[in-house]
Amino acid sequence: MSIDRDTAARVAKLARIKVEEEALPALANEFNTILGFIEQLNEVDVDGVEPMTSVTPQRLKRRMDEVTQGDMPEAILKNAPDSREGFFAVPKVVE
């Protein structure tokens, strides 16, 4: 697949990126370089390779989900810029 100047202009417009007319050929060339790299990745044999979420095989530390310092709503609501009837008061955002 090859990206030409018009396609690069269209991609820039869709991404809402202002690109000067004289910079479009360089942008198209950059897109083509990226696509070439992706095509190289498609040539790699990954049969038998399990998907992974990280390069290091670590498990996250887990802890019990328990309340340790609850039952102090007055102290918490002191930090609120506006509170009413024991709740945080926020401006209405739905019209």
N, C-alpha and C positions, 0 to 999 in steps of 0.2 A: 504494500500500500504506500502510496506517495501523496504527500500533502503539497498542494500548490499554493501560490500567493493568495488566490481568492478564498480557498478553504481556510487558510491561516487567518484571513481577515474575518471570516464568518465565526471562527472559534473565538477570536478576540472579542467580537461583538457579543456573542453569547455569554462569555465570561465577564462582560462589562469591563474590559481592559482597554484603555485607549492606547492604540499603537499607531505611530506615525506611518505614513504611506511608504517612506523609504526604508523602514525597519521590517516591513512584511516579508521580504525574501529571506532575511536572517531568521525570522521567527519560523517560517516554513521549513528552513533547513534544520532548525533546532527540533521541531516536531518530527521530522524525518529521522533524525539521529535517535530520538527517544523510541520511535516505533521500530527502528532497526535493532535497538537493544532488547525490546520486548520480543521481537522475532527470534533473537538469539536465545532468550530464556525458554521459548517454546520448543527449542531443539533439545533441551536437557531431558534426559531419561529419568523420570521420577517414579517409575514403577516400583512398588514395594516400600516407598518412603511414606511414613505416616505424617499426617499434617501436625503442625505444632503451633503453639501460641507464643512461645518464647524460645530463645536460643539457649537458655539455661534451664535444666530440669528442676525447677524449684516449686515447692508448694507454698501457698500463702499461709502465714500463721493464722490459726483460728483461735477464737476466744468465745467464751460463753456469752450469750446475749442476755445480759441481766442489768437491771437498773441499779446504779450504784449511788447516785446523788440526786434523787428525785424529790418531789414534794417540797419545792420552794418556788412556786409560781411568782410570788411577789418579788423575789430577788431577780428572777429572769425578766419580768416585765419592767423592771427599773431601766433596763438597757433599751427598751423600745422607745422610739420617738413619739409614738401615740398608741395608747392602749385603752380599751373600753371593756368593762364587765369581765375582766380577767382574761382578755384575749388581745393579741396584736391587732391593731387597727391599721388597715392599708387602704390606699385610694382605690376607687372603683376603676377597673380597666376594661370592663365589658360595656359596649354601647348598646 
